[in-house]
Amino acid sequence: MDLGLALAQYGPFASLGSVTAVARAAEELGYDSVWVGDRLLTPLAPQDPYPDGGTVPPRHRMFLDPFAVLSVAAAVTGRVRLGSSTLNACWYPPAVLARSLATLDRLSGGRAVAGFGLGWSRDEYAAVGVPWRGRGARLEAALDALEAVWSSDPVAYDSDLWSIAPSVIGPKPVRLPVYLAGFAPAALDRVGRRADGWLTAALPVPVLTGMWSRVRRAAERAGRDPDRLRMVLRINPHVTEAPAAAEALPHTGTVAQIAGYLAAAVEAGAHEILVDLQLTAADDDHLLELATAFRDALRR
């Protein structure tokens, strides 16, 4: 099992000092990867509910650019992988997205991991001028365009959305695995057909197992080896000192309680656990204290 830590990026952690401190500490603590998310705005009257029916966390009102944060992390580390969980791929022109990710991969010595999702907010799509409807098809086309740009020159791509004339385009990535998020049947099938891995949330283990089985079946139908796919499970826990009731798990509880769920998720197929502590930690010191506790609990 690999262990990932969300980089400092939002709320009270949206500062250069926090980004560098968390990135360096993750490497020193033995984490295998560091990760960013991708939020643009917090609508005051949202068109869509926050996932799971909650409200947007107030700390998301200050959210640093994911590419800038990963660049800082790349500069102060030398080993950890640099991932996105997730970039909203539909927001970006693929040629620009390809350049940004390939540049990060080159400058970090091949440590980048491109994780893409579709997002959940119509308000964010409206702000970037991208239609909400048809975003699944748009992601498919974006993946086609990224593959074209990252392939050997000359590059050429043409679709109803984007057109790249025969061109020489650099840089090319060193190696850049692509992971996809999503829970709908079509999204899970897309992971199996096209991705190197699945980015998931902390779902009940039976649900997780069923979805992972669907991903693997889709890979087999596409003539791919399902054993080469990886599952990365992200959790944004609320850590308590006293044990929480069973119905509050896995999102609320002690480090030991949450680690117990994560161990079960690994048994169900998760290859990597990504812990985001920015919603529960009070400051940098507290975040790193919790990061140490989760490392110790998961790597006993």
C-alpha positions as CSV (number, residue, x, y, z in Angstrom):
1,M,0.0,0.0,0.0
2,D,1.2,3.5,-0.9
3,L,0.4,6.5,1.2
4,G,-0.4,10.0,-0.2
5,L,-0.9,13.3,1.5
6,A,-2.9,16.3,0.2
7,L,-0.7,19.3,-0.2
8,A,-1.5,22.5,1.7
9,Q,-3.8,24.4,-0.8
10,Y,-6.9,25.9,0.8
11,G,-8.2,27.7,3.8
12,P,-5.6,28.5,6.4
13,F,-3.1,26.4,4.6
14,A,-3.2,28.5,1.4
15,S,0.3,30.0,1.8
16,L,3.8,29.5,0.4
17,G,5.0,28.6,3.9
18,S,2.4,25.9,4.4
19,V,2.9,24.5,0.9
20,T,6.6,24.1,1.3
21,A,6.3,22.8,4.9
22,V,3.8,20.1,4.1
23,A,5.6,19.0,0.9
24,R,8.9,18.6,2.6
25,A,7.3,16.9,5.6
26,A,5.5,14.4,3.4
27,E,8.7,13.3,1.9
28,E,10.5,13.2,5.2
29,L,7.7,11.2,6.8
30,G,7.9,8.6,4.1
31,Y,4.7,9.4,2.2
32,D,4.8,8.2,-1.4
33,S,2.9,11.0,-3.1
34,V,1.4,14.5,-2.6
35,W,-1.8,15.7,-4.2
36,V,-3.8,18.8,-5.1
37,G,-7.5,19.5,-5.9
38,D,-9.1,22.0,-8.3
39,R,-11.7,24.4,-7.0
40,L,-12.5,27.8,-8.7
41,L,-15.2,29.5,-6.7
42,T,-17.7,29.1,-3.9
43,P,-21.2,30.1,-5.1
44,L,-23.3,31.9,-2.6
45,A,-26.5,30.4,-4.1
46,P,-25.2,27.2,-5.7
47,Q,-27.1,25.5,-8.5
48,D,-25.9,22.1,-7.3
49,P,-25.6,20.7,-3.8
50,Y,-22.1,19.8,-2.6
51,P,-21.4,16.0,-3.0
52,D,-23.2,13.9,-0.4
53,G,-25.8,16.7,0.1
54,G,-23.6,18.9,2.3
55,T,-22.5,22.5,1.8
56,V,-19.2,23.7,0.4
57,P,-16.7,23.8,3.3
58,P,-16.0,27.5,4.2
59,R,-12.2,26.7,3.9
60,H,-12.7,26.2,0.1
61,R,-13.3,30.0,-0.2
62,M,-9.5,30.4,-0.5
63,F,-8.1,27.7,-2.9
64,L,-4.7,28.0,-4.5
65,D,-4.1,27.1,-8.2
66,P,-3.2,23.4,-8.5
67,F,-0.4,23.9,-11.0
68,A,1.3,26.5,-9.0
69,V,1.1,24.4,-5.8
70,L,2.5,21.3,-7.6
71,S,5.3,23.4,-9.0
72,V,6.3,24.6,-5.6
73,A,6.2,21.0,-4.2
74,A,8.3,19.8,-7.1
75,A,11.0,22.3,-6.3
76,V,11.3,21.3,-2.6
77,T,11.0,17.5,-3.0
78,G,12.9,14.9,-4.9
79,R,11.1,11.6,-4.5
80,V,7.3,11.9,-3.9
81,R,4.9,11.6,-6.8
82,L,3.0,14.8,-7.7
83,G,-0.7,14.1,-8.3
84,S,-4.0,15.8,-8.9
85,S,-7.2,14.5,-7.3
86,T,-8.7,15.9,-9.3
87,L,-8.2,18.4,-12.1
88,N,-11.4,19.3,-13.8
89,A,-10.2,18.4,-17.3
90,C,-13.1,20.0,-19.1
91,W,-12.1,23.5,-17.9
92,Y,-8.9,23.6,-19.9
93,P,-8.0,23.5,-23.6
94,P,-6.3,20.2,-24.0
95,A,-3.2,21.6,-25.7
96,V,-2.6,24.0,-22.8
97,L,-3.4,21.2,-20.2
98,A,-1.0,18.9,-22.0
99,R,1.8,21.5,-21.9
100,S,1.3,22.3,-18.2
101,L,1.3,18.6,-17.2
102,A,4.2,17.7,-19.4
103,T,6.2,20.6,-18.1
104,L,5.6,19.5,-14.5
105,D,6.6,16.0,-15.4
106,R,9.8,17.1,-17.1
107,L,10.8,19.5,-14.3
108,S,10.1,16.9,-11.6
109,G,12.0,14.1,-13.2
110,G,8.9,12.1,-14.2
111,R,7.0,12.3,-10.9
112,A,3.7,13.7,-12.2
113,V,0.4,11.9,-12.0
114,A,-2.5,13.4,-14.0
115,G,-5.8,12.8,-12.2
116,F,-8.9,14.1,-14.0
117,G,-12.6,14.4,-13.0
118,L,-15.7,16.2,-14.2
119,G,-16.4,18.3,-11.1
120,W,-19.9,18.8,-9.6
121,S,-20.7,22.6,-9.9
122,R,-22.6,24.2,-12.8
123,D,-21.5,27.5,-11.4
124,E,-17.8,26.7,-12.0
125,Y,-18.5,25.5,-15.5
126,A,-20.4,28.7,-16.3
127,A,-17.5,30.8,-14.9
128,V,-15.0,29.1,-17.3
129,G,-17.4,29.3,-20.3
130,V,-17.7,25.5,-20.7
131,P,-21.1,23.8,-21.2
132,W,-22.3,21.6,-18.4
133,R,-24.2,19.3,-20.7
134,G,-22.0,16.7,-22.5
135,R,-19.1,16.9,-20.2
136,G,-18.5,13.1,-20.3
137,A,-18.1,13.3,-24.1
138,R,-15.9,16.4,-23.7
139,L,-13.6,14.5,-21.3
140,E,-13.4,11.6,-23.8
141,A,-12.3,14.1,-26.5
142,A,-9.9,15.8,-24.2
143,L,-8.2,12.4,-23.4
144,D,-7.9,11.8,-27.2
145,A,-6.3,15.2,-27.6
146,L,-3.9,14.7,-24.7
147,E,-2.8,11.4,-26.2
148,A,-2.2,13.1,-29.5
149,V,-0.2,15.9,-28.0
150,W,1.9,13.6,-25.9
151,S,2.7,11.2,-28.8
152,S,5.5,11.6,-31.3
153,D,5.7,14.6,-33.6
154,P,4.2,15.7,-35.8
155,V,1.0,16.1,-33.7
156,A,-2.4,16.5,-35.4
157,Y,-5.8,16.3,-33.9
158,D,-9.2,17.4,-35.1
159,S,-12.7,17.2,-33.5
160,D,-15.8,19.2,-33.2
161,L,-14.3,20.9,-30.1
162,W,-10.6,21.4,-30.9
163,S,-8.3,21.3,-33.9
164,I,-4.5,21.0,-33.8
165,A,-2.9,21.5,-37.2
166,P,0.1,19.2,-37.9
167,S,2.7,20.6,-35.5
168,V,5.8,19.9,-33.4
169,I,4.7,20.2,-29.7
170,G,7.0,20.0,-26.7
171,P,7.7,19.1,-24.1
172,K,6.7,15.5,-24.0
173,P,6.2,13.9,-20.6
174,V,8.8,11.5,-19.2
175,R,6.0,9.2,-18.0
176,L,2.6,10.5,-17.1
177,P,0.0,8.0,-15.8
178,V,-3.6,9.2,-16.2
179,Y,-6.1,8.4,-13.5
180,L,-9.8,9.2,-13.7
181,A,-12.4,9.8,-11.0
182,G,-16.1,9.0,-11.1
183,F,-18.8,6.8,-9.7
184,A,-21.5,6.6,-12.3
185,P,-21.5,3.4,-14.5
186,A,-20.3,5.3,-17.6
187,A,-17.5,6.9,-15.5
188,L,-16.4,3.5,-14.1
189,D,-16.4,2.0,-17.6
190,R,-14.3,4.9,-18.8
191,V,-11.7,4.2,-16.1
192,G,-11.4,0.6,-17.2
193,R,-11.2,1.5,-20.9
194,R,-8.8,4.4,-20.8
195,A,-7.1,5.1,-17.5
196,D,-4.1,3.8,-15.5
197,G,-6.1,4.0,-12.3
198,W,-9.3,5.0,-10.5
199,L,-9.6,8.0,-8.1
200,T,-12.3,7.2,-5.6
201,A,-13.7,8.5,-2.3
202,A,-14.1,6.8,1.0
203,L,-17.2,4.7,0.2
204,P,-18.6,1.8,2.2
205,V,-16.4,-1.2,1.5
206,P,-19.1,-3.2,-0.3
207,V,-19.9,-0.3,-2.6
208,L,-16.2,0.2,-3.3
209,T,-15.8,-3.5,-4.1
210,G,-18.7,-3.5,-6.5
211,M,-17.5,-0.4,-8.3
212,W,-13.9,-1.7,-8.6
213,S,-15.2,-5.0,-10.1
214,R,-17.0,-2.9,-12.7
215,V,-13.8,-1.1,-13.6
216,R,-11.9,-4.3,-13.9
217,R,-14.6,-5.9,-16.1
218,A,-14.5,-2.8,-18.4
219,A,-10.8,-3.2,-18.7
220,E,-11.1,-6.8,-19.7
221,R,-13.7,-6.0,-22.3
222,A,-11.3,-3.4,-23.7
223,G,-8.5,-6.0,-24.0
224,R,-6.6,-4.5,-21.1
225,D,-5.0,-6.2,-18.1
226,P,-7.1,-5.2,-15.1
227,D,-4.2,-6.1,-12.7
228,R,-2.3,-3.1,-14.1
229,L,-4.9,-0.6,-12.9
230,R,-4.5,1.1,-9.5
231,M,-7.1,2.3,-7.1
232,V,-6.4,5.5,-5.1
233,L,-8.8,6.2,-2.3
234,R,-9.1,9.7,-1.0
235,I,-10.4,10.5,2.5
236,N,-11.0,14.0,4.0
237,P,-11.5,12.9,7.7
238,H,-12.8,14.8,10.7
239,V,-10.4,13.5,13.4
240,T,-11.8,13.3,16.9
241,E,-10.1,12.5,20.2
242,A,-12.9,10.4,21.5
243,P,-14.2,7.4,19.5
244,A,-17.1,8.2,17.2
245,A,-20.3,6.2,16.7
246,A,-20.2,3.5,14.0
247,E,-22.6,5.5,11.8
248,A,-20.2,8.4,11.7
249,L,-17.4,6.3,10.2
250,P,-15.3,6.5,8.1
251,H,-15.4,10.3,7.7
252,T,-15.5,11.0,11.5
253,G,-13.6,9.3,14.2
254,T,-10.2,8.8,15.9
255,V,-7.1,8.1,13.9
256,A,-7.3,4.4,14.9
257,Q,-11.0,4.2,13.8
258,I,-10.4,5.8,10.4
259,A,-7.3,3.7,9.9
260,G,-9.3,0.6,10.5
261,Y,-11.7,1.5,7.7
262,L,-8.7,2.3,5.4
263,A,-7.1,-1.0,6.1
264,A,-10.4,-2.7,5.1
265,A,-10.4,-0.6,1.9
266,V,-6.9,-1.8,1.1
267,E,-8.1,-5.4,1.6
268,A,-10.9,-4.6,-0.9
269,G,-8.4,-3.5,-3.5
270,A,-7.1,0.0,-2.8
271,H,-3.5,0.4,-3.8
272,E,-3.0,3.9,-2.3
273,I,-4.6,5.9,0.4
274,L,-4.7,9.7,0.0
275,V,-5.4,11.6,3.2
276,D,-6.5,15.2,3.1
277,L,-6.2,16.8,6.6
278,Q,-7.0,20.4,5.7
279,L,-10.6,20.3,6.9
280,T,-9.7,18.9,10.3
281,A,-6.3,20.4,11.2
282,A,-6.0,23.7,13.0
283,D,-2.6,24.8,11.6
284,D,0.5,23.4,10.0
285,D,1.8,21.8,13.2
286,H,-1.5,20.1,13.8
287,L,-1.7,18.9,10.2
288,L,1.8,17.3,10.4
289,E,1.0,15.8,13.7
290,L,-2.0,14.1,12.2
291,A,0.0,13.1,9.1
292,T,2.5,11.4,11.4
293,A,-0.3,9.6,13.3
294,F,-1.9,8.3,10.1
295,R,1.4,7.1,8.8
296,D,2.1,5.2,12.0
297,A,-1.4,3.7,12.1
298,L,-1.3,2.6,8.5
299,R,2.2,1.3,8.4
300,R,2.4,-0.7,11.6
